Amino acid sequence: YPYEFLMDNMLIQNNLIRSAHENDVPKFIFLGSSCVYPKKSKQPIKEEYLLSSYLEKTNQPYAVAKIAGITLCSSYNFQYNLNYKCLMPCNSYGINDNYDLDSSHFLPALIRKILVAIINNNNHITIWGSGKPLREIIISDDVADACLFFLKKKTKETLINIGSGQEKSINEYAKFIMNYLNVKLKIKHDITKPDGTFKKLLDNKLAKKYGWEAKTSFREGIGIAINDFIKNSIKKGYLL
């Protein structure tokens, strides 16, 4: 849904950022995503690599909207001497996640597929694409912590990466979840689905320079996410 991704995000962010300025809101956090960076960016990805090359086509409308938001914040900072900040997290997951298999991110989809396979006594799961792309992930609690931290910080930079340094291939994440649940399932791949960007590990040196870093290990985070899925599955029928 490229039109909806572009238009909805532009309307939300532009109205909020403009209204914040018009109503003298002194502090503003705009959240982007690691997908704003070029598809073939150098690794790990520094903030300065933004707009240095072509975007990944499968999420280009979303990335373009986010880049516009970053530019809007930096323009307000330059023109009106504000300190609006744009935090760029890697793939996030956590409580109240989206587990819809058509629209979720890869990690909640893996959690659902593995638990459904266990419940239904299936011996395999199917992963979109080759399963080889690498993804850095961060739990939503750590993203919220970063927002509160940088809301109180004066920074010279508008754009700041928020990563965890926890990177695995999608296949490796699937195996980690299976190991956590003490189950072994075969992994099949639907290669008709695209892989997207192969690798997008964020450089977190700037955030660390200001004193922030992620606190939650993946093992701790995946336990929180699995419990959340089970809780939501009762209400929404995810395990059917």
C-alpha positions as CSV (number, residue, x, y, z in Angstrom):
1,Y,0.0,0.0,0.0
2,P,2.6,2.6,-1.1
3,Y,0.1,5.5,-1.4
4,E,-1.3,4.9,2.1
5,F,2.2,4.6,3.6
6,L,3.3,7.8,2.0
7,M,0.2,9.9,2.5
8,D,-0.8,8.8,6.1
9,N,2.7,9.2,7.5
10,M,3.2,12.6,5.8
11,L,-0.2,13.9,7.2
12,I,0.5,12.6,10.7
13,Q,4.0,13.9,11.0
14,N,3.6,17.2,9.2
15,N,0.5,18.2,11.3
16,L,2.1,17.2,14.5
17,I,5.5,18.9,13.9
18,R,3.9,22.1,12.6
19,S,1.4,22.2,15.4
20,A,4.1,21.7,18.0
21,H,6.0,24.8,16.6
22,E,2.9,26.9,16.3
23,N,1.9,26.2,19.9
24,D,5.5,26.8,21.3
25,V,6.1,23.2,22.3
26,P,9.8,23.4,23.2
27,K,10.7,19.6,22.9
28,F,9.7,17.2,20.2
29,I,10.8,13.6,19.3
30,F,10.2,12.4,15.8
31,L,10.6,8.6,15.3
32,G,11.9,7.3,12.1
33,S,13.3,3.9,11.2
34,S,16.6,2.3,10.0
35,C,14.9,1.8,6.6
36,V,15.4,5.5,5.8
37,Y,19.0,4.7,5.0
38,P,20.2,3.6,1.5
39,K,19.7,0.0,0.5
40,K,23.5,-0.6,0.0
41,S,24.7,1.7,2.8
42,K,28.1,1.2,4.4
43,Q,27.9,-0.8,7.6
44,P,27.4,0.0,10.4
45,I,25.2,2.8,9.3
46,K,26.2,6.3,10.5
47,E,23.6,9.1,10.6
48,E,25.6,11.0,7.9
49,Y,24.8,8.2,5.3
50,L,21.3,9.5,5.0
51,L,20.5,10.3,1.3
52,S,23.9,9.0,0.2
53,S,22.4,6.5,-2.3
54,Y,19.2,4.7,-3.5
55,L,16.5,3.5,-1.1
56,E,15.1,-0.1,-0.9
57,K,12.2,-0.1,-3.4
58,T,9.9,-2.3,-1.2
59,N,9.7,0.3,1.5
60,Q,10.6,3.5,-0.4
61,P,7.3,5.4,0.2
62,Y,7.5,4.9,3.9
63,A,11.2,5.9,3.9
64,V,10.5,9.0,1.8
65,A,7.8,10.1,4.3
66,K,10.2,9.6,7.2
67,I,13.0,11.5,5.4
68,A,10.6,14.4,4.9
69,G,9.9,14.4,8.6
70,I,13.6,14.5,9.4
71,T,14.1,17.4,7.0
72,L,11.2,19.2,8.5
73,C,12.6,18.9,12.0
74,S,16.1,19.9,11.0
75,S,14.6,22.9,9.1
76,Y,12.7,24.1,12.2
77,N,15.9,23.7,14.2
78,F,17.9,25.8,11.8
79,Q,15.3,28.4,11.1
80,Y,13.8,28.9,14.6
81,N,16.7,27.7,16.8
82,L,14.7,24.7,18.2
83,N,16.0,21.3,19.4
84,Y,13.6,18.9,17.8
85,K,15.1,15.4,17.5
86,C,14.7,12.5,15.1
87,L,15.4,9.1,16.6
88,M,16.0,6.3,14.2
89,P,15.4,2.9,15.8
90,C,16.2,-0.4,14.2
91,N,13.4,-3.1,13.9
92,S,11.3,-2.8,17.0
93,Y,9.1,-5.4,18.7
94,G,7.4,-5.8,22.1
95,I,4.1,-5.6,24.0
96,N,0.9,-5.0,21.9
97,D,2.8,-5.8,18.6
98,N,1.1,-6.4,15.3
99,Y,0.9,-10.2,14.7
100,D,-1.0,-10.1,11.4
101,L,0.9,-12.4,9.0
102,D,0.3,-10.0,6.0
103,S,1.3,-6.7,7.7
104,S,3.5,-7.5,10.7
105,H,7.3,-7.1,10.9
106,F,9.3,-10.3,10.7
107,L,9.8,-11.0,14.4
108,P,6.1,-11.1,15.5
109,A,5.3,-13.1,12.4
110,L,8.0,-15.7,13.5
111,I,6.6,-15.8,17.0
112,R,3.1,-16.5,15.6
113,K,4.1,-19.0,13.1
114,I,6.2,-21.0,15.5
115,L,3.5,-21.1,18.3
116,V,0.8,-21.9,15.8
117,A,2.9,-24.8,14.5
118,I,3.4,-26.1,18.0
119,I,-0.3,-25.9,18.9
120,N,-1.3,-27.6,15.6
121,N,1.5,-30.3,15.8
122,N,3.0,-29.1,12.5
123,N,6.6,-30.0,11.8
124,H,7.6,-26.8,9.9
125,I,7.2,-23.1,9.4
126,T,7.4,-21.0,6.3
127,I,9.5,-17.9,6.2
128,W,9.2,-15.1,3.6
129,G,12.2,-14.9,1.3
130,S,15.5,-16.7,1.8
131,G,15.8,-16.0,5.6
132,K,19.3,-14.8,5.0
133,P,18.9,-11.0,5.5
134,L,20.4,-9.7,8.7
135,R,18.2,-7.6,11.1
136,E,19.0,-5.6,14.2
137,I,16.2,-5.5,16.7
138,I,15.2,-3.5,19.7
139,I,12.4,-4.0,22.2
140,S,9.8,-1.1,22.4
141,D,10.6,-0.5,26.1
142,D,14.1,0.5,25.1
143,V,12.8,2.8,22.3
144,A,10.5,4.5,24.9
145,D,13.5,4.8,27.2
146,A,15.5,6.5,24.4
147,C,12.6,8.9,23.8
148,L,12.5,10.0,27.5
149,F,16.3,10.2,27.6
150,F,16.7,12.4,24.6
151,L,13.7,14.5,25.3
152,K,15.7,15.9,28.3
153,K,19.0,16.2,26.4
154,K,20.3,19.2,24.5
155,T,22.0,17.8,21.3
156,K,23.9,19.4,18.5
157,E,22.5,16.8,16.1
158,T,19.0,16.4,14.8
159,L,19.3,12.8,13.7
160,I,20.3,10.1,16.2
161,N,20.4,6.3,15.7
162,I,18.8,4.1,18.3
163,G,20.0,0.5,18.0
164,S,20.8,-2.4,20.1
165,G,23.7,-4.0,18.4
166,Q,21.8,-7.3,18.4
167,E,21.9,-8.6,14.8
168,K,21.0,-12.0,13.5
169,S,19.7,-13.5,10.2
170,I,16.0,-14.1,10.0
171,N,16.7,-17.8,10.0
172,E,18.8,-17.4,13.1
173,Y,16.0,-15.6,14.9
174,A,13.6,-18.4,14.1
175,K,16.0,-21.0,15.5
176,F,16.6,-18.9,18.6
177,I,12.8,-18.7,19.3
178,M,12.5,-22.5,18.7
179,N,15.4,-23.1,21.1
180,Y,13.8,-20.8,23.7
181,L,10.6,-22.8,23.4
182,N,12.5,-26.1,23.3
183,V,11.1,-27.2,20.0
184,K,12.7,-28.1,16.7
185,L,10.8,-27.3,13.4
186,K,11.9,-27.4,9.8
187,I,12.2,-24.1,8.1
188,K,10.8,-23.7,4.6
189,H,11.2,-20.5,2.5
190,D,8.7,-18.8,0.2
191,I,11.2,-17.3,-2.3
192,T,8.4,-15.6,-4.2
193,K,8.5,-13.0,-1.4
194,P,11.3,-10.3,-1.4
195,D,14.2,-10.3,1.0
196,G,14.4,-6.5,1.2
197,T,17.6,-4.8,2.3
198,F,20.2,-7.5,3.2
199,K,21.8,-5.8,6.1
200,K,21.1,-2.5,8.1
201,L,23.1,-2.5,11.3
202,L,23.0,1.0,12.9
203,D,26.1,2.8,14.2
204,N,25.1,3.7,17.8
205,K,28.2,5.7,18.8
206,L,26.4,9.0,18.8
207,A,23.7,7.8,21.2
208,K,26.3,6.3,23.4
209,K,28.3,9.5,23.4
210,Y,25.3,11.2,25.0
211,G,25.0,8.4,27.5
212,W,22.2,6.2,26.1
213,E,22.3,2.5,25.1
214,A,19.8,-0.3,25.0
215,K,19.4,-2.4,28.1
216,T,17.3,-5.4,27.2
217,S,18.9,-8.7,26.0
218,F,17.2,-10.5,23.2
219,R,16.6,-13.5,25.4
220,E,14.8,-11.3,27.9
221,G,12.9,-9.5,25.2
222,I,11.7,-12.6,23.4
223,G,10.2,-13.9,26.6
224,I,8.3,-10.7,27.0
225,A,7.1,-10.8,23.3
226,I,6.1,-14.5,23.5
227,N,4.0,-13.9,26.6
228,D,2.4,-10.9,25.0
229,F,1.5,-12.9,21.9
230,I,-0.1,-15.6,24.0
231,K,-2.1,-13.0,26.0
232,N,-3.3,-11.3,22.8
233,S,-4.0,-14.6,21.0
234,I,-6.8,-15.4,23.5
235,K,-8.6,-12.1,22.6
236,K,-7.9,-12.1,18.8
237,G,-7.7,-15.8,17.9
238,Y,-4.1,-15.8,16.7
239,L,-3.6,-19.5,17.5
240,L,-6.5,-20.7,15.4
